[in-house]
Amino acid sequence: MSSQKVSEYKKGDLIFREGAVDPVLYDMAYGTVGIIKDYGLSSEVKIGEIREGFFGENGLLENEARNATAVALEDTGVIKLDADAVKDYFVENPVKLDVLLQGVSTHIREADKKYIRACELIDKYYAAENKGEQADPAVIDSMRKLINTK
């Protein structure tokens, strides 16, 4: 069993904010976290919902600014792991390392699918443009859906 303490958040609390440099990995203990781009702005888009496993791994691995905001969608508990704690955590909980790696793999696979789909749509858009035609409205609609805009 891990010696790490569960940090608790009430519904609506921010766990981390887009743009913050926060070298911490989060392991869900309970609850639900929304991952939201442009939080609080008219362009706000929920890009994910986390109920189990890990989130925020890029903040720990890359020590770069967060690319989205994490918000507790209900009362939520997470285990916060900084660089000093992460090694011991996985030694104490080796199965959790598999969970983290599977989650990272899933994120990469989903990003690859979106990238391929975006390239296909861009090709269709420019093929029509090169013929002097307007792109099929379905192509434009698909592009908007892909980037989660209205």
Buried (B, 14 or more C-beta within 10 A) or exposed (E): EBEBEBBBBEEEEBBBBBEEEBBBBBBBBEBBBBBBBEBEEEEEBBEBEBEEBBBBBBBBEEEEEBEBBBBBBBBBBBBBBEEEBBEEBBEEBEEBEEBBEEBBEEBEEEEEEEEEBBEEBEEBBEEBEEEEEEBEEEBBEBBEEBEEEE
